[in-house]
Amino acid sequence: MEKKAPTIKEIAKRLNISVSTVSRALHNHPSIGLRTKTQVQQLAKELNYEPNQTAIFFKQGKTFTLGVILPNLGEEFFSQAISGIEDAATRNNYNVLVGQSHDDVEREKQIVETMRKHRVDGILVSVSKNTYTYEHFEQLTNYNIPVVFFDRVPREPHYYKVNCSMLQSTTEAVLFLLKSGHKRIGFLKGPESIGITDERQEGYEAALKKNRLKIDPALIADTDLTKESTHKAMQQLLSLKNRPTAIVAFNDYVALDAIQYAKKMKMKVNKDICFVSYANLPIVHYLDHPPMASVEQFPYQQGEEATNMLMQLLNKEVNGGEPEKKHVILESLLVFQEEQ
C-alpha cells in the first residue's frame, strides 16, 4: 500500500490543536505563539509534510504558471527568448509551460485551448507565420488571461507586445552593401502575416531611394521560410538577366538555405554573391563564409521585457494600474561578421 501524504488535519490531531492554528503556524502568522509554532513546524518536518499546492492555488485564484507559445524551439532565436522568459518568470516565482506551434495556426489554436484548460495565469506568444487573425487569443479575455506578444507580433496597436524595430537596421544593412559596391541587391521577403516583414522591406526601399536607385520588383522574392521556398526564391533571383550581387535574407536560417543554393550553383559566397541577414545567431560564426552582416534582434531581452509586461498585467491591482506602454520597441543592431 502506498503511504498517504501527511495532512494539516493529522498534525492538528497529534498536537490536539485546531486545523486553522496549524495552518497559521506553518505560515508564521504573528497570532501564533513561538512554542506552538515551533511544535507545529517540527512535527511537519518529521512527517515530511508538504503543502497542497492545488489547494493553495485555488484559494489564491492563481496557478503561478505562464504559458509560452512559439514557432519552434529548435531555432536558437526562440531558445534564447525562452531563457529571458524563464529568468524573468523565476524572479516572480512563476513556472513556464511551453508549446510549439511549428508555424501551424491550427496547432497554435489547440495549444491556446490546452493552456486555458490548464489555467495558466497569462500567455506569451510569438505567432505562427500562418496567423492572420487573433480571435483565439482575444477569447482569453473572457477567462481573465492576459496575452503579451513578442517578436512576431500583430500589426494592430491595441495588443500588448514587445519587438525589435527593423527599419533603421535594415536601411543600414542595405547602405553597407551599396557602399561595398553592390547596385543590384536582392531581397528575400518573409510571409506577409509577420508584421516585421513590412519593416524590413520599408528599410530596404528607403536605402535604395536614399541613393536614388530605382526599386526593381524583380529583385524582391518571397519565401515562406522553408528551405524549398528559399531555394525557389533564389532560383528566381539568380535567373534574372541582370542578377543581384548581394541579397538581404529574412533571417540567418533563410540566409543559410540561400547560401547553400548559391554554392550549388557554383557561386563563391562573399565574392560572386554576398549576404546580410537577421538574428545574429552564434551558428553563423562557425561558417567558412558567413553573411557579411546580421541584424541582432536581442531575443533574450525581448522575452524578458514581454514577461515583465505580463507580470505587470497580472499584478495590476497591486501595482495600481496597467503597463505604461502597450508596445515596447527595442532597437536592433547591425553586427558585422568576420570570415574565418
N, C-alpha and C positions, 0 to 999 in steps of 0.2 A: 504494500500500500504506500502510495506517495504521501509524504508528510505534508500536512496543511501548513500554509504560511501563518505565522502568528498575527493576531489582530489586536487592535486597541482594546476590544472587549476582554480579551484574555489577560492583557496587562492589568486592566481595571479590576478584574475578578481576583487576580492573585494578590493585588495590593489592597483590595477591599475599598476602592475609591470609585468615583463616577467616571464614565467614559469621557465626559466633557473635561474633567480635571486632567485626565491622561493626555487628551488632545492639546490642551493649553500648555501642559508641562513639556510636551515634545516640541512645541513651538516657542519655548522660553517666554511664555506670557508673564508679565510682571505681577499678575494677581496670584500666581502660584509661589508658595514658599520655597526656599532653597532646598530644604530637606526632602520635601515631596518631589520636587523637580529632579533632584539627584537620584532618588529611588526609581522614579519612572524611567529616566534615561538609562540608568544602569541595567534595569531589567530588560528594557527594549534592546539594548546591546547584547545581553546574554542570550536572548531569544532570536537574535538576528532579524529583528522586526524591520520591515521596510514599508514606507507609506504607500498607500494605494493611489498611484498616480492618476488613474482613471477617475477616481472619486474626487481628487483634488482639482483636476482639470474641469470636471463637470461643475464643481462648486464655483470655480473662478470664471467659468464660461470661456476658457481658452485651452488649447492643446499644446501651446508653445512650439508649434511646428509651422514652418514656412514651406510652401510648395514652390518648386522651380521647374519651369518648362523651357526647354531649349532645343534647337535642331539636332545637335549631335555632339555628344561628349568626346567623341573621337577626335574632334577638331581642337587643337590646343588652345585656340582663342577662347572657346567656351569652358575648357578646363580651368584656364586662368580666371575667368569670370566667376566660376563656382568657388574658387579659392577665396576671392573677395567677398562673395556672398556668405560663405561659411564662417569666415573670420568675423564679419560684422554680426552675423546671427549669434555666434557663440558669445560675443561680448554682451549680448542682450538675453542670454540664457535661452536661446531658441535652437531647435533642431531643424534640419533641412531635409526635405523629401524631393528627390529629383526625378523628372520624367523627360524622355527624349521623344520629340515628335518625328524625327527623321524626315523633316520637311514635308510631312503629310498632314494636311489640315484636319482630316477626319480623325487621325490618331491624336492630334492636338486636342480636339474636342473631347475625345474619350478620356484623356488624361485630366482635363479640367473637371469632368464629371467625377472621376475617381477621387481626385483630391478634395472635391467638395464633400463627397460622402465620407472621406476620412477626416473631415472637419479641420482642415488646415486653417490657420488664422489669417493668412494672406498669401498671395501668389506673385512671383516674379516671372516675367515672360520675355523671351526673345522669340518672336513669332516665326512660323514656318514661311518658306518662300511662296507658298500657295495660299497664304492667309490674306483674303481681301476684305472680309467683314469681321466684326468683333462682337457679335451678339453673344457668343458663348462665354466671353469674358464679362460683358455688361450684365448678364443674368446673375453673376455672382454678387452684385449689389443687393439682390433680394435676400441674400444669406449673410449680409454684413461681412463679406470677404473682400477686402481691398486688393486691387491689382496695380502693380507697377511694371511698366515695360522697360527693357533696356536693349541697347544696340539696335536690333531690328524693331523699330517702334512704329506705331500708327502715325499718319500724317496729321490727323485731326488734333487741334490744340487742347481739347478738354481732358485728354488722358494724362495720367501721371507717367512720366517717362524720363529716362536718362540715356543719352547717347553722345557720340563724338561728332563734332562738326567736320564735314568732309570738304567743304567748299574751298577754304584757303589752302589746305594742304594739297588738294588736287591741282589747284592753279599753280602752286609752287612746283609740283612734280612735272607738269607739262612744260612750264617755263624752263626747268632744268634740262629737259630733253631738247627744247628749242635752242637753248644756249650751247648744248652739246653738238649742235649742227643738224638736228633732225627737223625736217619740214613736213614729212608725211608721218603723222602719228595716229596709229590705230587705237580704238577704244573698245575694250571688251566689256560690254554693258551687262549688268545683272538683271534679275527679274524685276518687272515693274511694280510688283507688290511690295518690294522692300524700299522704304522711303529714302534711304541713303543712296539709292541708285540715282535719284534725281540730283542730289547734291554733287555726286561725282561727275555726272555729265555737265552740270552747270559750271563746275570748276574747270573742266576740260575745255568747254566752249569759251569761257571767259579768258583763258590764257591765249587761245588762238586769236580771239578778237583783239586782245591787247597788243598782239604782234601783227595785226591787220592781215591775218590769214583767213581764207575762206573756209567755212565749215563744210566738209565733204561728207554727206550722209553715208557714202560707200565705205568710209573708214570706221563707221560705228557698227559693230556686230553684237548680236545678242547671245548670251549664254545663260542656261538655267542652272549653272554651277556644276553640272555633271561633266565628267571627262569627255563623254561623247559629244555633248553640246559644245564644249570649248574647242574640241578638235574641229568640229564642223565650222565654228566661227573663224578659227584660224585659217582653215581652208578657203573660206570666203575672202578673208583679207589678203592672203598670200596669192590668191588667183587674180588679183587686180593687176591691170597693165602697169599702173604706177603704184606698186605696193608699198606699204608702210615700212620704215626702217626702225621704228620704235612702237611699242604698244603699252598702253595703260591697262592693266588687268584688274578685274574686280576685287580679287584678294590673292594672297600668296598661293593658296591651293589652285586657283584658276591659273595663276602665273606658272606653277609647276607643270600643269597639264599643257599649257601653251608652249612652254619651253620644250617639253617632250615632243610635241608635234613639230616644232621648228627643227629640232635635231633629226627627227625622222625625215624631214625634207632636206637634210644635209646642210642646214644653215648653221653658222657659227654664232653662238649666243654672245651678245655684247660686242659683236663685230658686224656680222651681217644684219642682225636684228637685236634690239635692246628692249628691256622691260622695266617698268616700275609697277608696283602693286600696293596692296594694303594689308595690314595686320602686323607686319614686322615680326613674324614668328621665328623662334630660335632655329627651326629646321633649315631655314634658308642659309644660315651661316655655315652649314655643312656641305653646301653645293660648290662644285668647282666654278660654276658661273652663275651666281645668284642674280636676282633682279638688281639693277643699278641702285634702286632706292625702294623703300617700302614705307607706307604711312603707319605710324604707331597709333593704335586706337585705344590703348590703355584698358584692356578688358578687366583686369583686377579692380581698377578704380571704378569702372562702370558698375561692376557687380556690387562693390562696397557702397557706392553712392545710392544705387537703387534700393539696397537693403535698408540703409539709413532712412530713406524716404518712406519705405514701407513701415518701418518701426514708428516713425512719426505719425503715420495714419492709424496704426494700431493703438498708439498711446495718446491720441489727440485730446481725449478727455482729461488726461493727466497733464499734458503739456499746454493745454489751453487753446488748442487750435490745430489746423492742418499745416502742412509744409508751406513755407513762404512762396516757393516756386513749384508749379506743376511740371515744368520742363527744365531739367538741368542739362546744360550742354557743356561737354568737356572739349577743349581744343586738341585736335590731333597734331601729330608732329611728323614731318618728313625726315626719315632716317636714311642716310647714305650707306650703302654696303661696300665692303672691300672684298675683292676677289681673292681666293686662297692662292 
